[in-house]
């Protein structure tokens, strides 16, 4: 896929992987719709516009059908088409099965799984017109169990399986659907989670130890993987792990 003059939607674009991907896409000539639940993605749009890129901000919660539809509708109103959808929005919920609350479980599934379904549902009719592509943000935990991440792991396993189902459903429509599976990535979200540990520095060392390369990933490294999946036209139904050897 030639990225120049294409149109992408990135959910959860306010920070971390979503923000890095939005900026990388824009630097490659992509017009970008940056979504976030709060107004955090507005600053990413301003960043893109500062170097001459073309971007809009759409606030909305991907787990709410009306908001998911609004993200698609406002992108079409602004740019006339959709070529790329990066379903990146997600939350991390801690806990094992017996320590995860019903509310945390439901919220995790609503954002991480239902959000992918809702935004994709509204995007697919437009992606059929452009023979576009969908990239879903799964995780290396879809392949490897880690402690105290039961709901999150279940949600990301669901995203990976849903990716394969979507790829099969839309292959004749020439829509490619793939999953990016990051390892632990050094994002603002991770910093917030680490701050809640009794010893954040020790917790960070434990997270680093899961990556066989001995360091955390960067948002920019994951964004490069998303860019690859957007461009490579012989990939569909695949999972691309960028995880520092976590699943090796």
N, C-alpha and C positions, 0 to 999 in steps of 0.2 A: 504494500500500500504506500502510495506517495502521500506523505503527511502534509505537504504544503497545500494550503487552502482547505484542508479537511476540518471537521468540527468534532470536538470531543466534549463529553460530559464527565466530570470527575466528582464523585460524591465524597464527602469527608475531606474536602480540599483545604481546610483551614490550617493544617499543620502536618508535619511528618511526611509520610509517603505520599499522601494526596497532594500536599503543597509542592513537594519536589517534582512530582509528575506533571502537575499543571505548568510549572515554570519550564520544565524540560520540553514539554509539548509545544508551548508557546514559542520557545526559542527555535523550534523546528517548523515554524510557520502555521501551527494549528490554532484555530479559534477555539477558545476554551470557555465552557460554562463551569464555574467553580461553585460547588454547593457545600454548605455546612449547616448544621442545626442551629448554631448561634451565628453571629456576624463575623466569626473568625476568618472566613475565607475572603471577606471583603478586602483585607490587607494584601492578600495574594493577588487579587485582581488589580489592585493599585500597583503592586510590584510589576506585574506583567505589562500593564499600560505604560509604566515608566520607561521600559526599554522598547516601546513601540509595538508590543503585542496586542492582540485583540481578545478581550475576555469580558464576561459578565458574571455577576454574582446572583445566585438564587438561594435564598434561605429556605430551609425546609428539613423536616424529619423524614428520612427515607422509610421509616416503619409506618407512616401514615399515608394511605392511598392518595388523598387529595394533594398532599405535598409532593409525593412521587410524580404524580401527573403534572403538577405545576413545574417541576424541574424540566420535564420534557417539553411542555408547551412553551415555556419562556425561551428555551433554547431554539426551538423552531421559529418562534416569533423574531428572535434576534438574528439568527443565522440561516434559516430556511431549510436546514437539513441536520442529520446526525450521522457521523461516520464511525465514531468510537465512543463506547461507554465503558468507563472504568468504575466498577462497583467496589469502591474502596471503603466507604463508611463502615465503621465497626467499633465495638466496645469490648473491653476485656473485663471479665468478671472472675474473681478469684473464688476458690473453694472446691472442696471435694463434694461428692454427691450428698453426703450427710451434713455438710456445713453450708451448702448453697441454699439460699432462701427461694421460695416460689417466685417472689417478685424479681430477684436477680436473674433466675433462669428464664423467665418469660421475657424480660427486657433484652437479655442477650440474644435470644432466638428472634425476637421481633426486629432488632436492628440488623444483626449479622446475617440472618437467613431470609426473613420476610422482606427486609429492605432490598435485597438483591432481586427477589421475585417481583416486588412491586415496581421498582424502577425499570427493570428489564421488560416487564409486561407492557409498559407504556412506550418503551423505546423500540421494541421489535418491529412494529409496523413501519417506522421510519427507517430502521436499519435494513429492512427488506428492500427499500427503494435504493439504498446506496451500496448494498452488498457489504455492509459494515462489519464491525467486530466488537465483541464484548470481552472484557478482561475482568474476572472476579478475583478479589483479594481473599484467598484462603490463608493457609499458614502451614508451616512445617509441623505443627502439632497435629495436623490431619494425618500425618504418617508416624509420629513419635509421641508417645504419652509423656506428659510432664506433670509434676505434682501440683495439686490445688488449682486446676484449670478445667474442671469437668464440663461446665456449661460452655465455656469458650471452645474447648476442644471438640465437643459435640457439634457446636455451630459451624466451626470451620470444616469439619468432616462433611457436614451437610452441604456446605458451599462447594466443596470439591466434587461431591457426587452430583450435585445439581448442575455443575459446569459440564460434566460429561453428558448428562441428559439433554441439556440445552444444545450442546454441539451436535448431538444426534438429531434432535428435533428440527434444527434450522440449517443443516448442511445443504439441503436442496434449495434453500433460499439464498445460498451463498453468504450466510452469516457465520463467521468464525467465532467460537467461544472457547476461551482458555482461562486457566487459573494461574496466578502468581502465588507462590508459597514462600513467604519470607521467613527467615530465622528471626531471632531476637534483634530488633532494630533500635538504634539509639534515637528515640523520638521524644518530644515533650510529654507524650502520654506515658512512656516508660519512666521518665523522671518523676512524674506525679505518683505512679505506682510504687517506685522505689522509696519515695519520701515517707510512705506509710509503714515501712518496716522499722523495727526497733533499731536495726543497724543498717542503714541504707548502703553504706560502702560494702559491707559483707554481702548484702543481697545482690549488689551489682556484680561483685566477683562471682557469685553463684550463677548469675545469668550469663556472664562472659564464658564461664567454664562449659556451658552447654554447646558453645560453638567450638568445633575442633580447631579452627584457625586461631583461636585465642583472643578474639575481639568481637564486639557487636558490629552489626551491619550499619550502614548509613542509609538514610532515606534516598539519597541520590543514587546509590547502588541498586536499590529496589526499583527506583524509577527507570533506570536503564533497562531492567528486565521487562517492565511494562511497555516501554518503547519498542523493544524487540518483538513482543507479542502483537503489538499493534501493526507492525510493519511486515512481519513474515507471513506470507500468504499460504504457506504449506503447513501451518500449525492450526489444528483445531482439536479440541478435547484433551489438550495436554495440561500437565502441571509443571510449571517451571520453578524449581526450588533454588532460591538464592539465600543460603542459610549458613554459610561459613562452615559447612561440614556437619551441621547438627544432625542430619538424617543419614549420614554416611555409614 
